[in-house]
Amino acid sequence: MLIDNHGRPISYLRLAVTDKCNLRCFYCMPEEGLNWLSRAELMTYNEMLRVCRVMVNMGIEKIRITGGEPFARKDIMQLLASISELEGLKELSITTNGVLTAPYVPELKKIGVKSVNLSLDTLDANRFFTITRRDEFANVITALETMLYHDMEVKINAVVMDGKNTQDILPMVELTRNLPVNVRFIEEMPFNGDGHVYDGLRWDYVRILNEIKTVYPDISKLDDPAWSTAYNYQVPGHKGSIGIIAAYSRTFCGTCNRIRITPQGQLKTCLYDDGVLNVRDLLREGVADDKLQDILGDAFKHRPKDGWEAERKREPRTGIHESMATIGG
């Protein structure tokens, strides 16, 4: 088992396979998009598979594929199938916006992907267009329906944004009445890609929960799984459940078991750090697997205590201008 310098197990890798996205969510990037990485800057699938193999040998048990939008990268299923066959890997999952996902669901199920996180900030088609600047709501709903039809575990991730979609909180809770989904409300974070001005958190996890209680006062607390980033709840009688993720408040850092690799190979031992080393460059320099393992192990022994410490150590700047599309969430 991998243990960091604060005694926390590291068992979960979030691997971003691309920075490209087919939506233009205002809180993530400018309307015109980002300066996308060139093909040479991206890690190849062989490089990603090699890093995954090394990390699984070190003790990583769960890998989540993220982006950008994973299905925006060509032949993504080939990589997913190869990763699913790694000996020692216990769980492979994926985060997607759902626009392109529906046709892949049967194959995902076949290779053992049991859990999908679906990014969906609203249940209203007009608000969806306002937030994402794209008319893709119908495709996302089709993806949701298809995943549920194939008995996949679905978590719906909704970023709560003041003045944009707070009216969707209660309808999304109601979604759990008849559907076996976990709706997770996420505090807005300042990773805006210079897409908009982030002027502070107005809807923290406490306010979100209080809003839910105005209509569902009997909502009950569930036991949170080990290393959970969410406070989990359920309305009595509902098939699904609710999670609230204090992503900006960072109350879960003390049990963080995850690390991230960006599409260009930057290892991030905390969501809020600048990246601690580039594994893509190491591979292209010819580093052997045992040496790579030593380098990674050393990086894991220097993790910040929490997101606040990581943010303090960043290069001085006004705000955090990375996009979630470039760091994988």
C-alpha positions as semicolon CSV with decimal commas, in nm:
position;residue;x (nm);y (nm);z (nm)
1;M;0,000;0,000;0,000
2;L;0,120;0,351;-0,087
3;I;0,130;0,585;0,212
4;D;0,205;0,957;0,184
5;N;0,396;1,180;0,428
6;H;0,076;1,247;0,627
7;G;-0,008;0,879;0,674
8;R;-0,280;0,878;0,407
9;P;-0,313;0,579;0,172
10;I;-0,285;0,658;-0,200
11;S;-0,499;0,415;-0,394
12;Y;-0,681;0,623;-0,658
13;L;-0,550;0,771;-0,983
14;R;-0,745;1,021;-1,192
15;L;-0,602;1,014;-1,544
16;A;-0,703;1,293;-1,783
17;V;-0,669;1,168;-2,141
18;T;-0,739;1,496;-2,323
19;D;-0,794;1,865;-2,259
20;K;-1,047;1,891;-2,542
21;C;-1,416;1,923;-2,464
22;N;-1,724;1,951;-2,683
23;L;-1,897;2,181;-2,434
24;R;-1,797;2,535;-2,334
25;C;-1,919;2,560;-1,975
26;F;-1,874;2,921;-1,871
27;Y;-1,715;2,834;-1,535
28;C;-1,451;2,617;-1,701
29;M;-1,331;2,801;-2,012
30;P;-1,393;3,096;-2,243
31;E;-1,664;3,068;-2,508
32;E;-1,403;3,028;-2,783
33;G;-1,243;2,738;-2,598
34;L;-0,882;2,699;-2,488
35;N;-0,550;2,674;-2,669
36;W;-0,576;2,298;-2,708
37;L;-0,267;2,086;-2,662
38;S;-0,098;1,957;-2,975
39;R;-0,081;1,583;-3,040
40;A;0,288;1,580;-2,945
41;E;0,214;1,745;-2,611
42;L;-0,044;1,483;-2,513
43;M;0,062;1,158;-2,357
44;T;0,022;0,870;-2,599
45;Y;-0,202;0,579;-2,507
46;N;0,105;0,357;-2,469
47;E;0,257;0,608;-2,227
48;M;-0,066;0,628;-2,028
49;L;-0,095;0,251;-2,013
50;R;0,264;0,218;-1,896
51;V;0,217;0,474;-1,619
52;C;-0,104;0,303;-1,510
53;R;0,074;-0,033;-1,499
54;V;0,357;0,107;-1,287
55;M;0,116;0,278;-1,048
56;V;-0,104;-0,031;-1,010
57;N;0,211;-0,228;-0,925
58;M;0,282;0,036;-0,660
59;G;-0,062;0,001;-0,500
60;I;-0,313;0,204;-0,703
61;E;-0,640;0,011;-0,697
62;K;-0,880;0,248;-0,873
63;I;-0,836;0,448;-1,194
64;R;-1,083;0,707;-1,318
65;I;-1,053;0,831;-1,675
66;T;-1,134;1,201;-1,711
67;G;-1,071;1,491;-1,949
68;G;-1,167;1,737;-2,092
69;E;-1,418;1,497;-2,233
70;P;-1,268;1,146;-2,263
71;F;-1,482;1,050;-2,562
72;A;-1,351;1,351;-2,753
73;R;-1,024;1,160;-2,792
74;K;-1,013;0,912;-3,078
75;D;-1,012;0,538;-3,002
76;I;-1,055;0,590;-2,628
77;M;-1,213;0,247;-2,592
78;Q;-0,884;0,082;-2,687
79;L;-0,713;0,247;-2,390
80;L;-0,999;0,166;-2,154
81;A;-0,996;-0,200;-2,258
82;S;-0,619;-0,224;-2,202
83;I;-0,633;-0,057;-1,861
84;S;-0,921;-0,283;-1,755
85;E;-0,692;-0,584;-1,801
86;L;-0,419;-0,462;-1,565
87;E;-0,355;-0,722;-1,297
88;G;-0,425;-0,579;-0,953
89;L;-0,662;-0,305;-1,066
90;K;-0,988;-0,335;-0,875
91;E;-1,196;-0,057;-1,031
92;L;-1,201;0,137;-1,358
93;S;-1,448;0,423;-1,391
94;I;-1,501;0,726;-1,610
95;T;-1,623;1,084;-1,587
96;T;-1,806;1,220;-1,892
97;N;-2,036;1,502;-1,997
98;G;-2,254;1,247;-2,177
99;V;-2,268;1,416;-2,517
100;L;-2,099;1,128;-2,700
101;T;-2,133;0,854;-2,441
102;A;-2,455;0,663;-2,511
103;P;-2,328;0,445;-2,800
104;Y;-2,033;0,328;-2,589
105;V;-2,230;0,217;-2,284
106;P;-2,270;-0,154;-2,378
107;E;-1,896;-0,181;-2,450
108;L;-1,809;0,001;-2,129
109;K;-2,018;-0,250;-1,937
110;K;-1,853;-0,538;-2,122
111;I;-1,497;-0,440;-2,023
112;G;-1,599;-0,396;-1,660
113;V;-1,669;-0,025;-1,619
114;K;-1,944;-0,032;-1,358
115;S;-1,950;0,331;-1,247
116;V;-1,984;0,651;-1,447
117;N;-1,983;1,009;-1,323
118;L;-2,205;1,222;-1,544
119;S;-2,151;1,598;-1,540
120;L;-2,492;1,765;-1,552
121;D;-2,550;2,103;-1,389
122;T;-2,920;2,145;-1,469
123;L;-3,232;1,953;-1,570
124;D;-3,359;2,244;-1,778
125;A;-3,265;2,246;-2,147
126;N;-3,253;2,625;-2,171
127;R;-3,031;2,662;-1,867
128;F;-2,814;2,380;-2,000
129;F;-2,754;2,584;-2,317
130;T;-2,680;2,898;-2,114
131;I;-2,426;2,716;-1,897
132;T;-2,259;2,501;-2,164
133;R;-2,311;2,723;-2,471
134;R;-2,404;2,409;-2,663
135;D;-2,740;2,250;-2,753
136;E;-2,661;1,898;-2,633
137;F;-2,908;1,846;-2,349
138;A;-3,102;1,571;-2,529
139;N;-2,785;1,368;-2,591
140;V;-2,684;1,392;-2,226
141;I;-3,026;1,273;-2,108
142;T;-3,009;0,986;-2,357
143;A;-2,672;0,887;-2,210
144;L;-2,819;0,892;-1,859
145;E;-3,112;0,676;-1,963
146;T;-2,885;0,434;-2,147
147;M;-2,654;0,391;-1,850
148;L;-2,946;0,324;-1,617
149;Y;-3,094;0,077;-1,867
150;H;-2,766;-0,116;-1,855
151;D;-2,766;-0,113;-1,473
152;M;-2,458;0,104;-1,439
153;E;-2,390;0,296;-1,120
154;V;-2,444;0,662;-1,208
155;K;-2,330;0,965;-1,013
156;I;-2,456;1,299;-1,143
157;N;-2,213;1,582;-1,073
158;A;-2,372;1,926;-1,055
159;V;-2,165;2,235;-0,984
160;V;-2,377;2,479;-0,780
161;M;-2,340;2,836;-0,911
162;D;-2,502;3,141;-0,765
163;G;-2,749;3,300;-1,007
164;K;-2,710;3,022;-1,262
165;N;-2,859;2,694;-1,147
166;T;-2,949;2,706;-0,778
167;Q;-3,313;2,660;-0,882
168;D;-3,210;2,311;-1,000
169;I;-3,105;2,187;-0,656
170;L;-3,451;2,071;-0,551
171;P;-3,551;1,919;-0,889
172;M;-3,227;1,721;-0,886
173;V;-3,300;1,594;-0,537
174;E;-3,644;1,490;-0,663
175;L;-3,469;1,293;-0,937
176;T;-3,354;1,051;-0,666
177;R;-3,714;0,962;-0,579
178;N;-3,757;0,710;-0,861
179;L;-3,407;0,671;-1,005
180;P;-3,117;0,482;-0,840
181;V;-2,873;0,767;-0,897
182;N;-2,640;0,953;-0,665
183;V;-2,682;1,326;-0,727
184;R;-2,376;1,514;-0,606
185;F;-2,378;1,888;-0,558
186;I;-2,030;2,039;-0,587
187;E;-1,910;2,371;-0,456
188;E;-1,790;2,592;-0,739
189;M;-1,410;2,606;-0,768
190;P;-1,187;2,880;-0,912
191;F;-1,047;2,671;-1,201
192;N;-1,202;2,891;-1,465
193;G;-0,955;2,884;-1,754
194;D;-0,995;3,264;-1,760
195;G;-1,351;3,198;-1,872
196;H;-1,516;3,415;-1,607
197;V;-1,433;3,604;-1,293
198;Y;-1,453;3,391;-0,980
199;D;-1,549;3,626;-0,698
200;G;-1,574;3,380;-0,412
201;L;-1,792;3,098;-0,289
202;R;-2,154;3,186;-0,217
203;W;-2,307;2,838;-0,204
204;D;-2,099;2,626;0,030
205;Y;-2,193;2,274;0,138
206;V;-2,384;2,404;0,443
207;R;-2,601;2,638;0,238
208;I;-2,669;2,366;-0,020
209;L;-2,783;2,126;0,253
210;N;-3,003;2,392;0,413
211;E;-3,166;2,459;0,076
212;I;-3,249;2,090;0,041
213;K;-3,395;2,081;0,392
214;T;-3,649;2,352;0,304
215;V;-3,845;2,088;0,108
216;Y;-3,697;1,765;0,245
217;P;-3,660;1,831;0,621
218;D;-3,642;1,459;0,697
219;I;-3,332;1,404;0,484
220;S;-3,103;1,168;0,672
221;K;-2,726;1,136;0,688
222;L;-2,572;0,820;0,545
223;D;-2,242;0,667;0,642
224;D;-1,970;0,807;0,416
225;P;-1,750;0,546;0,245
226;A;-1,379;0,548;0,322
227;W;-1,200;0,836;0,147
228;S;-1,530;0,987;0,036
229;T;-1,517;1,345;-0,091
230;A;-1,891;1,383;-0,037
231;Y;-2,117;1,413;0,264
232;N;-2,385;1,159;0,175
233;Y;-2,759;1,176;0,246
234;Q;-3,087;1,018;0,146
235;V;-3,446;1,128;0,153
236;P;-3,649;0,847;0,317
237;G;-3,829;0,642;0,054
238;H;-3,613;0,762;-0,237
239;K;-3,432;0,506;-0,452
240;G;-3,130;0,728;-0,503
241;S;-2,905;0,929;-0,275
242;I;-2,748;1,273;-0,249
243;G;-2,391;1,387;-0,200
244;I;-2,251;1,730;-0,124
245;I;-1,886;1,786;-0,211
246;A;-1,703;2,065;-0,031
247;A;-1,459;2,106;-0,319
248;Y;-1,368;2,466;-0,238
249;S;-1,404;2,440;0,140
250;R;-1,173;2,135;0,121
251;T;-1,299;1,965;0,435
252;F;-1,210;1,617;0,304
253;C;-0,836;1,673;0,250
254;G;-0,743;1,479;0,563
255;T;-0,854;1,154;0,401
256;C;-0,754;1,225;0,040
257;N;-0,637;0,907;-0,134
258;R;-0,613;1,041;-0,489
259;I;-0,355;1,174;-0,727
260;R;-0,395;1,315;-1,077
261;I;-0,213;1,307;-1,408
262;T;-0,297;1,574;-1,664
263;P;-0,318;1,510;-2,042
264;Q;0,038;1,637;-2,087
265;G;0,170;1,414;-1,810
266;Q;0,189;1,650;-1,512
267;L;0,158;1,462;-1,184
268;K;-0,055;1,653;-0,934
269;T;-0,051;1,520;-0,580
270;C;-0,322;1,776;-0,495
271;L;-0,590;1,932;-0,712
272;Y;-0,469;2,276;-0,605
273;D;-0,095;2,233;-0,671
274;D;0,099;2,338;-0,980
275;G;0,210;1,985;-1,064
276;V;0,516;1,825;-0,908
277;L;0,678;1,645;-1,205
278;N;0,611;1,546;-1,565
279;V;0,587;1,170;-1,619
280;R;0,552;1,211;-1,996
281;D;0,894;1,372;-2,013
282;L;1,046;1,103;-1,794
283;L;0,913;0,831;-2,022
284;R;1,039;1,006;-2,332
285;E;1,382;1,041;-2,171
286;G;1,392;0,661;-2,141
287;V;1,342;0,615;-1,767
288;A;1,307;0,251;-1,664
289;D;1,000;0,132;-1,475
290;D;1,187;0,073;-1,149
291;K;1,338;0,421;-1,162
292;L;0,999;0,574;-1,246
293;Q;0,854;0,395;-0,946
294;D;1,122;0,544;-0,721
295;I;1,059;0,895;-0,855
296;L;0,684;0,864;-0,807
297;G;0,727;0,722;-0,459
298;D;0,942;1,019;-0,362
299;A;0,679;1,263;-0,496
300;F;0,411;1,094;-0,288
301;K;0,623;1,156;0,022
302;H;0,598;1,532;-0,030
303;R;0,225;1,588;-0,061
304;P;0,075;1,905;0,090
305;K;-0,137;1,855;0,399
306;D;-0,443;2,003;0,227
307;G;-0,558;2,215;-0,064
308;W;-0,495;2,537;0,122
309;E;-0,128;2,454;0,172
310;A;-0,098;2,352;-0,194
311;E;-0,257;2,677;-0,308
312;R;-0,022;2,885;-0,092
313;K;0,277;2,721;-0,261
314;R;0,159;2,800;-0,614
315;E;0,335;3,059;-0,823
316;P;0,202;3,407;-0,729
317;R;-0,097;3,505;-0,943
318;T;-0,441;3,654;-0,921
319;G;-0,687;3,367;-0,891
320;I;-0,640;3,018;-1,038
321;H;-0,658;3,036;-1,415
322;E;-0,626;2,670;-1,506
323;S;-0,931;2,506;-1,653
324;M;-1,072;2,188;-1,509
325;A;-1,044;2,061;-1,869
326;T;-0,665;2,069;-1,844
327;I;-0,628;1,903;-1,503
328;G;-0,900;1,640;-1,505
329;G;-1,098;1,744;-1,198
